[in-house]
Amino acid sequence: MPAKRIFITGGVGFIGVNAANHFASRGWEVTVFDNFSRRGVDINAAFLKEKWPDAVTIIRGDVCKDQKALEQGAETHDAILHLAGQVAVTTSVKEPMMDCEQNLLGTLHVLEAARSVKNPPIVLFASTNKVYGGLESIPVREEENRYVFADGRKGATEEEPLDFHSPYGCSKGAADQYVRDYARMYGIPTVVFRQSCIYGPHQLGVEDQGWVAWFLIASMLGRPLSIYGNGKQVRDLLYVDDLVRLYENAIEKIDTCNGRIYNIGGGSGNTLSLIEFMEHMEKALGLKPIWTRADVRPGDQPIFVSDNSKAKKELGWEPKMQLKEGLASLHGWLRENMDAIATMYRP
Ligand SMILES: NC(=O)c1ccc[n+]([C@@H]2O[C@H](COP(=O)([O-])OP(=O)(O)OC[C@H]3O[C@@H](n4cnc5c(N)ncnc54)[C@H](O)[C@@H]3O)[C@@H](O)[C@H]2O)c1
């Protein structure tokens, strides 16, 4: 049987490089399509070239500009994993038009490429829990070091009303709806994943995005951190290996998940507040974070925890990596690559 083929937009970014590595190790032929706009991703491209000189092909291209390349990708691959986009809420607030072009129009270009071919590939889309806005209808209680859901629920399900907040929430949320609707309107097999915070090796976090990696990198380099608000914000964290395993699972079970949407995160067993993470860095990882407080950022949810029940029930998926081991793994990767990272993060 010929190898299955996957086309990964944004494929030298953090999730993309992990996905490319995963699929290649499972015998897939992988095409990575990326415009290299994210600072530092050359390190990820070099990793893929060295580890997978034959199984992974890297194309430099832009989802907003290179329609022919996308169409060719759709024609020649079994699946498209669409990860390319503008990823920071703060940038979206400063440049909403650019954010919309990258995230909404970029996604439409990918969907149209899939629609243009006779046998459309499966399209998987990385959406975000930000489509639920601040979850204001869920009561929240403030405890000493963290917020908790006051009604005892474990997490937010897909039944939460959509409430796009911030241009990033709007552009990703609108794209998420288009992806789902292309399954209904045009019969393109699509799946949407509303992802919580993802973390793991190859994450080149910055203050504006990828906060877990950024907190570690800043602390390793002795750089100050800003804590926006009181630091009690809670997030569920999902290790990237668990996510990429789910992507493959969804392709295999496309008859079950076609046209569906899933909340995907570390879940209630893998949560941290910012304050708790600082403590963890000190006690478990021997780091000494330096930090100052700043005003709450617009659209910042006090607590988000994903209820993964639907993915568990329909796809048999749940996170395997425990938070402590996952954080140690990311820390280990950062230490191994510190020389290159220190150069990249020079002020
Ligand atoms: N990391 C998370 O915690 C998280 C959570 C929810 C959703 N997501 C979504 O997952 C996707 C991947 O996130 P990530 O953390 O790997 O981000 P990333 O910035 O590391 O990767 C995105 C990649 O897309 C590329 N890119 C940007 N615009 C492009 C364009 N126009 N054409 C081609 N390539 C382009 C960048 O160069 C980068 O390599 C994004 O769509 C993001 O919104 C991420």
The ligand as a Tripos MOL2 file, in Angstrom:
@<TRIPOS>MOLECULE
LIG
   44    48     1     0     0
SMALL
NO_CHARGES

@<TRIPOS>ATOM
      1 N1          0.0670   26.8210   20.5680 N.am      1 LIG1
      2 C1         -1.1130   26.9030   21.1340 C.2       1 LIG1
      3 O1         -1.2010   26.8860   22.3780 O.2       1 LIG1
      4 C2         -2.3750   26.9890   20.3000 C.ar      1 LIG1
      5 C3         -3.6290   26.9640   20.9480 C.ar      1 LIG1
      6 C4         -4.7880   27.0610   20.1790 C.ar      1 LIG1
      7 C5         -4.6950   27.1600   18.7950 C.ar      1 LIG1
      8 N2         -3.4790   27.1880   18.2000 N.ar      1 LIG1
      9 C6         -3.4110   27.2980   16.7300 C.3       1 LIG1
     10 O2         -2.5460   26.2960   16.2370 O.3       1 LIG1
     11 C7         -1.8680   26.7660   15.0770 C.3       1 LIG1
     12 C8         -0.3700   26.5360   15.2340 C.3       1 LIG1
     13 O3          0.0850   27.2220   16.3870 O.3       1 LIG1
     14 P1          1.6060   27.1880   16.8360 P.3       1 LIG1
     15 O4          1.6340   27.3670   18.3060 O.co2     1 LIG1
     16 O5          2.3020   26.0470   16.2260 O.co2     1 LIG1
     17 O6          2.1280   28.5570   16.1850 O.3       1 LIG1
     18 P2          3.4840   28.8780   15.4190 P.3       1 LIG1
     19 O7          3.5410   30.3690   15.2890 O.co2     1 LIG1
     20 O8          4.6260   28.2040   16.0720 O.co2     1 LIG1
     21 O9          3.2390   28.2130   13.9850 O.3       1 LIG1
     22 C9          2.5230   28.8540   12.9670 C.3       1 LIG1
     23 C10         3.3420   28.7240   11.6990 C.3       1 LIG1
     24 O10         2.5960   29.2830   10.6300 O.3       1 LIG1
     25 C11         3.4980   29.9890    9.7850 C.3       1 LIG1
     26 N3          2.6950   30.9730    9.0570 N.ar      1 LIG1
     27 C12         2.1280   32.1100    9.5440 C.ar      1 LIG1
     28 N4          1.4350   32.7320    8.5780 N.ar      1 LIG1
     29 C13         1.5740   31.9770    7.4680 C.ar      1 LIG1
     30 C14         1.0910   32.0960    6.1510 C.ar      1 LIG1
     31 N5          0.3580   33.1440    5.7610 N.pl3     1 LIG1
     32 N6          1.4040   31.1370    5.2440 N.ar      1 LIG1
     33 C15         2.1710   30.0710    5.6090 C.ar      1 LIG1
     34 N7          2.6610   29.9130    6.8480 N.ar      1 LIG1
     35 C16         2.3720   30.8530    7.7650 C.ar      1 LIG1
     36 C17         4.5450   30.5670   10.7100 C.3       1 LIG1
     37 O11         5.7730   30.8570   10.0550 O.3       1 LIG1
     38 C18         4.6890   29.4650   11.7430 C.3       1 LIG1
     39 O12         5.7350   28.5800   11.3910 O.3       1 LIG1
     40 C19        -2.2550   28.2310   14.9140 C.3       1 LIG1
     41 O13        -3.2580   28.3070   13.9240 O.3       1 LIG1
     42 C20        -2.8210   28.6060   16.2610 C.3       1 LIG1
     43 O14        -3.8120   29.6190   16.1630 O.3       1 LIG1
     44 C21        -2.3080   27.1110   18.9140 C.ar      1 LIG1
@<TRIPOS>BOND
     1     1     2 1
     2     2     3 2
     3     2     4 1
     4     4     5 ar
     5     4    44 ar
     6     5     6 ar
     7     6     7 ar
     8     7     8 ar
     9     8     9 1
    10     8    44 ar
    11     9    10 1
    12     9    42 1
    13    10    11 1
    14    11    12 1
    15    11    40 1
    16    12    13 1
    17    13    14 1
    18    14    15 2
    19    14    16 1
    20    14    17 1
    21    17    18 1
    22    18    19 2
    23    18    20 1
    24    18    21 1
    25    21    22 1
    26    22    23 1
    27    23    24 1
    28    23    38 1
    29    24    25 1
    30    25    26 1
    31    25    36 1
    32    26    27 ar
    33    26    35 ar
    34    27    28 ar
    35    28    29 ar
    36    29    30 ar
    37    29    35 ar
    38    30    31 1
    39    30    32 ar
    40    32    33 ar
    41    33    34 ar
    42    34    35 ar
    43    36    37 1
    44    36    38 1
    45    38    39 1
    46    40    41 1
    47    40    42 1
    48    42    43 1
@<TRIPOS>SUBSTRUCTURE
     1 LIG1         1 GROUP 0 **** ****
